[in-house]
Amino acid sequence: MPSRVVVFDYGSGNLRSAQRAMERTGADVTVTSDPHAALEADGLVVPGVGAFSACMSSLRAAGGDRIIGRRVAGGRPVLGICVGMQVLFDRGVERADPRAGDQVTEGCGEWPGTVDRLRAPIVPHMGWNTVRPPSDTRLFAGIGPEERFYFVHSYAVREWEFSTHNERIREPGVTWAEHGEPFVAAVENGPLCATQFHPEKSGDAGARLLANWVATL
């Protein structure tokens, strides 16, 4: 039986692109906002585009923050994409209007850390870039170091703040990329995985990554 994957529809994200990319892995894919379906699926994909604050507001309105929390607590796989990754952290800091000061929005809090504006000569970071996954990665298995992934973002997690300080608990695997400075490009943390780039727009490398994730369901 193919794995059942739900692409969560909460009003933000490239839903159809994500659906088609997941279907190419052989998964049985549904795009829905139904909480029961999102909770019961073998895997849940949480896409996201636009501003952190707007994305988080829509996610909360659809109950997505609670769904993600319940799935992770129960060891049920979740994959966040782009802003769908960013909202998994503690907070997002946006600077749309310099005169108004920073806008700080609380995220889902699955990982400690702050999503902040990239410090780079050109922002947004738009286009193809290489990444540096950890040696024990499962998401990037079979993907060469010269492969590139497609990014479109102005904000990112620039510092990784999570640490277990416990030898019996496996540390999350963090993948890095660079645009003006290093930033977190992907995270693998038990049932919870996420990418800052768009695997559904990243050609063969992105297709392999999604197939790797589906293979873990």
C-alpha positions in Angstrom: 0.0 0.0 0.0 1.3 3.5 -0.8 1.9 5.9 2.0 -0.9 8.3 2.7 0.3 11.9 2.6 -1.7 15.0 3.4 -0.6 18.4 2.0 -2.2 20.7 4.6 -4.3 23.4 3.1 -4.4 26.4 5.5 -4.4 29.1 2.8 -0.6 29.4 2.3 1.7 27.6 0.1 2.3 26.1 -3.3 -0.3 23.3 -2.7 -0.6 21.9 -6.2 3.1 21.9 -6.8 3.7 20.1 -3.6 0.9 17.7 -4.4 2.3 16.8 -7.8 5.8 16.4 -6.5 4.6 14.1 -3.7 2.5 12.0 -6.1 5.6 11.4 -8.2 7.1 9.6 -5.2 4.3 7.1 -5.4 2.5 8.3 -2.3 -1.3 8.6 -2.1 -1.6 12.4 -1.7 -4.6 14.5 -0.5 -4.7 18.3 -0.3 -7.1 19.2 2.6 -7.7 21.3 5.6 -9.5 18.5 7.4 -7.9 18.1 10.9 -8.8 14.4 11.1 -7.2 13.6 7.8 -4.1 15.7 8.7 -3.8 13.8 12.0 -4.3 10.3 10.6 -2.1 10.5 7.5 1.2 8.6 7.4 2.9 11.9 6.6 1.9 15.6 6.8 3.4 18.2 4.5 3.1 21.8 5.7 4.0 24.3 2.9 4.2 28.0 3.3 4.9 31.2 1.4 4.9 34.9 2.2 5.3 36.6 5.5 5.9 34.7 8.7 3.2 36.6 10.6 0.5 36.0 8.0 1.5 32.4 7.5 1.4 31.7 11.3 -2.0 33.5 11.6 -3.5 31.3 8.9 -1.9 28.1 10.4 -3.4 28.9 13.8 -6.8 29.7 12.4 -6.8 26.2 10.8 -5.6 24.5 13.9 -2.4 23.6 12.2 -0.1 24.4 15.1 -2.1 21.9 17.3 -2.1 19.3 14.6 1.7 19.6 14.2 2.2 19.4 17.9 0.1 16.3 18.3 1.7 14.5 15.4 5.2 15.2 16.6 4.3 14.1 20.2 3.0 10.9 18.7 6.0 10.3 16.5 4.0 10.9 13.3 6.1 12.4 10.5 5.8 16.1 9.4 7.6 17.9 6.7 7.7 21.7 6.6 8.6 23.6 3.4 9.9 27.2 3.2 7.8 29.3 5.5 6.3 26.0 6.6 9.7 25.4 8.1 10.2 28.8 9.6 6.9 28.7 11.6 8.2 25.6 13.4 10.7 27.8 15.4 10.0 29.9 18.4 9.5 33.3 16.7 9.8 35.3 13.5 11.1 38.9 13.4 10.0 41.0 10.4 11.0 44.5 9.4 8.4 45.5 6.8 8.5 49.2 7.8 11.6 50.6 9.5 9.6 53.4 11.1 7.4 50.9 12.9 10.1 48.8 14.5 10.3 45.0 14.5 7.2 42.8 14.3 7.8 39.7 16.4 5.4 36.8 15.9 5.3 33.6 18.0 5.8 30.4 16.0 4.9 26.8 16.8 7.9 26.5 19.1 8.9 23.0 18.0 12.5 24.2 17.9 14.1 27.1 19.7 15.4 29.8 17.5 14.5 33.0 15.7 13.7 33.6 12.0 15.3 36.9 11.0 16.2 38.8 7.9 19.2 37.5 6.0 22.3 39.8 6.1 23.4 39.6 2.5 24.2 42.1 -0.3 21.1 40.9 -2.3 17.9 40.0 -0.6 15.7 38.0 -1.3 17.9 35.0 -1.8 16.3 33.7 -5.0 17.7 30.9 -7.1 19.8 27.7 -6.9 22.2 27.0 -4.1 24.2 24.1 -2.8 23.7 22.8 0.8 25.9 21.1 3.5 23.9 18.2 5.1 25.2 16.3 8.2 27.1 13.0 7.6 24.2 10.9 9.0 21.5 12.5 6.9 18.5 10.5 5.6 16.8 13.3 3.7 19.8 13.9 1.5 20.9 10.2 1.0 22.1 9.6 -2.5 22.2 13.4 -3.3 25.7 14.6 -4.3 27.4 17.7 -2.7 27.2 19.6 -6.0 23.4 19.3 -6.4 21.5 22.5 -6.0 18.1 23.3 -4.5 15.8 26.2 -5.3 15.4 29.0 -2.7 13.1 32.0 -2.5 13.3 33.8 0.8 14.4 36.9 2.7 14.3 35.4 6.2 16.0 32.4 7.7 17.3 30.9 10.9 20.8 32.2 11.2 21.8 30.5 14.4 21.0 27.0 15.6 20.0 27.1 19.3 18.9 23.5 20.0 21.0 21.2 22.1 20.0 18.2 24.1 23.1 17.9 26.2 22.2 14.2 26.6 24.2 11.5 25.0 21.2 9.2 24.9 19.1 11.6 22.8 20.1 12.0 19.2 20.9 15.6 18.2 18.9 17.0 15.3 20.6 16.9 11.9 21.1 20.4 10.6 21.8 21.2 7.0 23.4 24.6 6.2 23.6 26.8 3.1 25.1 30.3 2.6 23.9 33.5 1.1 25.9 36.4 2.6 26.1 34.3 5.7 25.4 30.7 6.8 21.7 29.9 7.5 19.7 26.7 8.3 18.6 25.1 5.0 17.0 21.9 6.5 16.5 20.1 9.8 16.0 16.4 10.5 14.7 15.8 14.0 13.0 12.4 14.4 9.4 12.7 13.0 9.9 16.4 12.3 11.8 17.5 9.2 11.8 20.7 7.2 13.5 22.5 4.4 14.0 26.2 3.8 14.2 25.5 0.0 11.4 24.2 -2.2 12.1 20.5 -3.0 9.0 20.5 -5.2 10.8 23.1 -7.5 14.3 21.6 -7.2 14.3 19.1 -10.1 15.8 15.7 -9.6 17.6 16.5 -6.3 14.3 17.7 -4.8 12.5 14.7 -6.1 15.1 12.4 -4.5 14.8 14.2 -1.2 11.0 13.9 -1.2 11.3 10.2 -2.1 13.7 9.8 0.8 11.2 11.4 3.2 8.3 9.2 1.9 10.5 6.1 2.4 10.6 6.9 6.1 6.8 6.8 6.6 
